[in-house]
């Protein structure tokens, strides 16, 4: 899900007359979500930053300047007072075009190690918001622009209902529920792990498995349900979750922490990422007893049973409102 949508909701709560536009790639997975949220979506040409050799990198380098030109004319047309970028290969052309228009640009990075797009966008930003203090070291040259605020999350997640979650899964509500999710980039390995350990895990848990395939039908068994993808019902699945087994993406960790759901973390390693998930996991495991980094050579069930029980106290979220107010300060 897109943290930017959470920010948009908070902005509308503070200022109902605010007009919000979303600039993304032509066929990005966020396109449907943004339109469903009632926000005008504008597509532009984008490249992709790859940290490995690929012939496609040459073509993408050409798409970036074309994306800047497109973004320049989009911004000329809509004339925004402020631009908010969550990073990524889509955001950089918009950030540069905004700088050329002298429009204030605010960027946010969710991870403990800032991404390449954030580093490239930093010189053009008026303000740099970070989720983790550790990210400051890589952006030291821009320290006067930096503010550590945490990660924004969807406020709707606090409105989940247990009854709806039980109905959605078909469980009877009598057993503890384990939520398994791997995200888009790390789902495959966790999918294999869950299928291998399913018989063992279902002795103790009802399992909600978000497989991340994005297609196919819901599969339901007595103590197991697989959703290829969940949009609106995520808050209700969280409402019935006791423990989670997941990757260590920054947004996922932020949601679990806010809802006080203990989690066994299987972070992506440097073979599949820049090491941000491992760094995220280490920080959260040090700061909170809710999180534990999995030993991949050991039985996941035994490790899950070492986690504390879910707290009835939900932390809530003030980060989303804070980021929204920072943006509104430029309007």
C-alpha positions as CSV (number, residue, x, y, z in Angstrom):
1,X,0.0,0.0,0.0
2,X,1.1,3.6,-0.6
3,X,2.0,5.8,2.4
4,X,1.4,8.8,0.2
5,X,-2.3,7.9,0.3
6,X,-2.2,8.1,4.1
7,X,-0.6,11.6,3.8
8,X,-3.3,12.6,1.3
9,X,-6.1,11.5,3.7
10,X,-4.4,13.5,6.6
11,X,-4.1,16.6,4.4
12,X,-7.8,16.4,3.4
13,X,-8.7,16.1,7.1
14,X,-6.8,19.3,7.9
15,X,-7.8,21.2,4.7
16,X,-10.8,19.9,2.9
17,X,-10.3,22.4,0.0
18,X,-6.8,21.0,-0.8
19,X,-6.4,19.6,-4.3
20,X,-4.1,16.6,-4.6
21,X,-2.6,15.1,-7.7
22,X,-0.5,11.9,-8.0
23,X,2.2,11.6,-10.6
24,X,3.2,8.0,-11.3
25,X,4.3,5.7,-14.0
26,X,1.9,4.9,-16.9
27,X,1.1,1.4,-15.6
28,X,2.2,1.4,-12.0
29,X,0.5,-0.9,-9.5
30,X,-0.5,2.2,-7.5
31,X,-2.6,3.6,-10.4
32,X,-5.8,1.7,-9.4
33,X,-5.3,2.4,-5.7
34,X,-4.9,6.2,-6.3
35,X,-7.9,6.4,-8.6
36,X,-10.0,4.4,-6.1
37,X,-9.0,6.9,-3.4
38,X,-10.5,9.7,-5.6
39,X,-7.2,11.3,-6.4
40,X,-6.4,12.4,-10.0
41,X,-3.6,10.3,-11.4
42,X,-1.2,11.5,-14.1
43,X,1.2,9.1,-15.8
44,X,4.7,9.9,-17.0
45,X,7.6,8.0,-18.6
46,X,10.0,6.6,-15.9
47,X,13.3,4.7,-15.7
48,X,14.3,2.3,-13.1
49,X,17.4,2.3,-10.9
50,X,19.0,-1.1,-10.9
51,X,22.1,-2.0,-8.9
52,X,23.1,-4.7,-11.3
53,X,24.1,-4.9,-14.9
54,X,21.1,-5.0,-17.3
55,X,20.8,-3.8,-20.9
56,X,17.5,-2.3,-19.9
57,X,19.4,0.3,-17.8
58,X,20.5,2.0,-21.1
59,X,17.0,2.5,-22.2
60,X,15.8,3.6,-18.8
61,X,18.5,6.3,-18.7
62,X,16.8,7.8,-21.8
63,X,13.4,7.6,-20.1
64,X,14.5,9.7,-17.1
65,X,15.1,13.0,-19.0
66,X,11.9,12.4,-21.0
67,X,10.1,11.9,-17.7
68,X,11.6,15.2,-16.4
69,X,10.2,17.0,-19.5
70,X,6.8,15.5,-19.1
71,X,6.8,16.3,-15.3
72,X,7.8,19.8,-16.1
73,X,4.7,20.4,-18.3
74,X,2.4,18.5,-15.9
75,X,3.5,20.8,-13.0
76,X,3.2,23.8,-15.3
77,X,-0.4,22.8,-15.8
78,X,-1.5,22.0,-12.3
79,X,0.7,24.6,-10.5
80,X,1.1,22.9,-7.1
81,X,2.2,24.8,-4.0
82,X,4.3,21.9,-2.8
83,X,5.6,18.5,-4.0
84,X,5.9,15.4,-1.8
85,X,8.0,12.5,-3.0
86,X,8.3,9.1,-1.3
87,X,11.4,8.3,-3.5
88,X,11.7,5.6,-6.1
89,X,12.4,5.8,-9.8
90,X,9.1,7.6,-10.4
91,X,9.7,10.4,-8.0
92,X,13.1,11.7,-9.3
93,X,11.8,13.3,-12.6
94,X,9.1,15.1,-10.6
95,X,11.5,16.3,-8.0
96,X,13.9,17.8,-10.6
97,X,11.0,19.3,-12.6
98,X,9.6,20.9,-9.4
99,X,13.0,22.3,-8.6
100,X,13.2,23.9,-12.1
101,X,9.8,25.4,-11.4
102,X,11.0,26.6,-7.9
103,X,8.3,24.7,-6.2
104,X,9.2,23.5,-2.7
105,X,10.0,19.8,-2.6
106,X,9.6,17.6,0.5
107,X,11.0,14.0,0.2
108,X,10.6,11.2,2.7
109,X,12.7,8.0,3.0
110,X,11.2,5.1,4.9
111,X,14.3,3.0,5.4
112,X,17.3,3.0,7.8
113,X,19.5,3.1,4.7
114,X,18.3,5.8,2.3
115,X,17.6,4.7,-1.3
116,X,19.4,5.8,-4.4
117,X,16.5,7.9,-5.5
118,X,16.5,9.8,-2.1
119,X,20.2,10.5,-2.5
120,X,19.8,11.8,-6.0
121,X,16.7,13.9,-5.0
122,X,18.3,15.4,-1.9
123,X,20.1,18.4,-3.6
124,X,16.7,19.5,-5.1
125,X,14.7,19.1,-1.9
126,X,13.7,21.9,0.4
127,X,13.2,19.4,3.3
128,X,14.2,15.8,3.8
129,X,12.1,13.7,6.1
130,X,13.5,10.4,7.5
131,X,12.0,7.5,9.4
132,X,15.3,6.4,11.0
133,X,18.1,8.5,12.5
134,X,20.7,6.0,11.0
135,X,19.8,7.3,7.6
136,X,21.2,10.7,8.4
137,X,24.8,9.5,8.0
138,X,24.4,8.9,4.3
139,X,22.8,12.3,3.8
140,X,25.2,14.3,6.0
141,X,25.9,17.0,3.3
142,X,22.2,17.9,3.6
143,X,21.9,17.7,7.4
144,X,20.3,21.2,7.6
145,X,17.3,20.0,5.6
146,X,16.8,16.8,7.6
147,X,14.1,16.1,10.1
148,X,13.5,12.6,11.5
149,X,9.8,12.0,11.8
150,X,9.2,8.2,11.6
151,X,7.1,6.4,9.0
152,X,3.6,7.5,8.0
153,X,0.9,4.7,8.0
154,X,-2.7,4.5,6.9
155,X,-5.0,5.8,9.7
156,X,-7.7,3.4,8.5
157,X,-5.7,0.5,9.9
158,X,-6.8,1.5,13.4
159,X,-10.5,1.0,12.4
160,X,-10.2,-2.8,11.8
161,X,-13.0,-5.0,13.2
162,X,-12.5,-8.5,14.5
163,X,-15.9,-9.7,13.3
164,X,-15.2,-8.6,9.8
165,X,-11.8,-10.3,9.9
166,X,-13.3,-13.6,11.1
167,X,-15.9,-13.5,8.3
168,X,-13.3,-12.7,5.7
169,X,-11.1,-15.6,6.6
170,X,-13.8,-18.1,7.6
171,X,-12.0,-18.9,10.9
172,X,-14.0,-19.6,14.1
173,X,-12.0,-17.1,16.2
174,X,-11.0,-19.7,18.8
175,X,-7.3,-20.1,17.8
176,X,-4.4,-17.6,17.7
177,X,-3.9,-16.2,14.2
178,X,-0.6,-16.0,12.4
179,X,-0.3,-13.5,9.5
180,X,2.3,-14.3,6.9
181,X,3.3,-11.7,4.3
182,X,6.4,-11.3,2.1
183,X,5.7,-8.1,0.1
184,X,6.1,-7.9,-3.6
185,X,9.9,-8.5,-3.8
186,X,10.3,-11.1,-1.0
187,X,7.1,-13.2,-1.2
188,X,8.4,-16.2,-3.1
189,X,10.8,-17.5,-0.5
190,X,8.3,-17.0,2.3
191,X,5.6,-18.7,0.2
192,X,7.9,-21.7,-0.1
193,X,8.7,-21.6,3.7
194,X,5.0,-21.5,4.6
195,X,4.0,-24.4,2.3
196,X,6.9,-26.4,3.8
197,X,5.9,-25.6,7.4
198,X,2.1,-25.3,7.0
199,X,1.3,-28.7,8.6
200,X,3.5,-27.8,11.6
201,X,2.3,-24.3,12.0
202,X,-1.4,-25.1,11.7
203,X,-1.2,-27.3,14.8
204,X,-1.0,-24.1,16.8
205,X,-2.3,-21.3,14.5
206,X,-4.9,-20.3,12.0
207,X,-2.8,-18.9,9.2
208,X,-3.5,-15.9,7.0
209,X,-1.1,-16.0,4.1
210,X,-0.7,-13.0,1.8
211,X,1.1,-14.7,-1.1
212,X,1.8,-11.5,-3.0
213,X,1.1,-13.0,-6.4
214,X,-1.4,-10.3,-7.2
215,X,-3.6,-12.8,-9.1
216,X,-5.7,-15.9,-8.6
217,X,-8.5,-16.8,-6.2
218,X,-8.6,-17.0,-2.5
219,X,-7.8,-20.5,-1.2
220,X,-9.4,-21.6,2.0
221,X,-8.7,-24.6,4.2
222,X,-9.8,-25.3,7.8
223,X,-6.9,-23.5,9.5
224,X,-5.4,-21.7,6.5
225,X,-6.4,-19.1,4.0
226,X,-4.4,-17.6,1.2
227,X,-5.1,-14.2,-0.3
228,X,-3.1,-13.3,-3.5
229,X,-3.6,-9.6,-2.6
230,X,-5.6,-7.6,-0.1
231,X,-6.6,-3.9,-0.4
232,X,-9.5,-2.7,1.7
233,X,-9.7,-5.6,4.1
234,X,-6.1,-5.3,5.5
235,X,-7.3,-3.5,8.6
236,X,-9.7,-6.3,9.5
237,X,-7.0,-9.0,9.0
238,X,-4.7,-7.0,11.3
239,X,-7.6,-6.9,13.9
240,X,-7.6,-10.7,14.3
241,X,-3.8,-11.2,14.0
242,X,-1.8,-12.3,17.1
243,X,1.6,-12.8,15.5
244,X,3.2,-12.1,12.2
245,X,5.9,-13.7,10.1
246,X,7.1,-11.3,7.5
247,X,9.9,-9.6,5.6
248,X,11.3,-6.3,7.1
249,X,10.1,-3.7,4.7
250,X,9.9,-0.3,6.5
251,X,6.2,0.3,5.9
252,X,5.2,-3.2,7.1
253,X,7.3,-2.8,10.3
254,X,5.8,0.6,11.0
255,X,2.3,-0.8,10.7
256,X,3.0,-3.8,12.9
257,X,4.7,-1.6,15.5
258,X,1.8,0.9,15.6
259,X,-0.7,-1.9,16.1
260,X,1.6,-3.7,18.6
261,X,1.7,-7.0,16.6
262,X,4.8,-9.1,17.5
263,X,6.6,-10.4,14.4
264,X,9.3,-12.8,13.4
265,X,11.3,-11.1,10.7
266,X,12.9,-12.6,7.6
267,X,14.7,-9.6,6.1
268,X,15.8,-9.6,2.5
269,X,19.6,-9.9,2.3
270,X,22.1,-8.0,0.3
271,X,21.7,-10.5,-2.6
272,X,18.2,-9.1,-3.2
273,X,18.4,-5.5,-1.8
274,X,20.8,-2.8,-0.7
275,X,20.7,-4.2,2.8
276,X,18.0,-1.9,4.1
277,X,15.7,-4.6,5.3
278,X,18.4,-6.2,7.4
279,X,19.2,-2.8,8.9
280,X,15.5,-2.1,9.6
281,X,15.1,-5.4,11.3
282,X,18.2,-5.0,13.5
283,X,17.1,-1.6,14.7
284,X,13.6,-2.7,15.5
285,X,14.8,-5.9,17.3
286,X,17.1,-3.8,19.4
287,X,14.4,-1.2,20.3
288,X,11.4,-3.4,20.8
289,X,10.7,-6.9,22.2
290,X,7.9,-7.2,19.6
291,X,10.4,-8.0,16.9
292,X,12.8,-10.9,16.5
293,X,15.1,-11.7,13.5
294,X,14.6,-15.2,12.4
295,X,17.3,-17.8,12.3
296,X,16.6,-19.3,8.9
297,X,18.2,-22.6,9.9
298,X,15.7,-23.1,12.8
299,X,12.1,-24.2,13.0
300,X,9.9,-21.0,12.6
301,X,7.3,-22.4,15.0
302,X,9.7,-22.6,17.9
303,X,10.9,-19.0,17.2
304,X,7.3,-17.7,16.9
305,X,6.5,-19.1,20.3
306,X,9.3,-17.1,21.9
307,X,7.5,-13.8,20.9
308,X,5.4,-11.9,23.5
309,X,1.7,-11.9,23.3
310,X,0.0,-9.0,21.3
311,X,-0.7,-6.0,23.5
312,X,-4.2,-4.6,23.7
313,X,-2.7,-1.2,23.7
314,X,-2.4,0.3,20.2
315,X,0.3,3.0,19.9
316,X,-1.6,5.0,17.3
317,X,0.2,7.2,14.8
318,X,1.1,10.9,14.9
319,X,3.6,10.7,12.1
320,X,1.1,10.9,9.3
321,X,-0.5,14.1,10.7
322,X,3.0,15.6,11.3
323,X,4.1,15.0,7.7
324,X,0.8,16.4,6.4
325,X,1.2,19.6,8.5
326,X,4.8,20.0,7.2
327,X,3.5,19.9,3.6
328,X,0.6,22.3,4.4
329,X,3.1,24.8,5.9
330,X,4.2,25.5,2.3
331,X,0.7,26.1,1.0
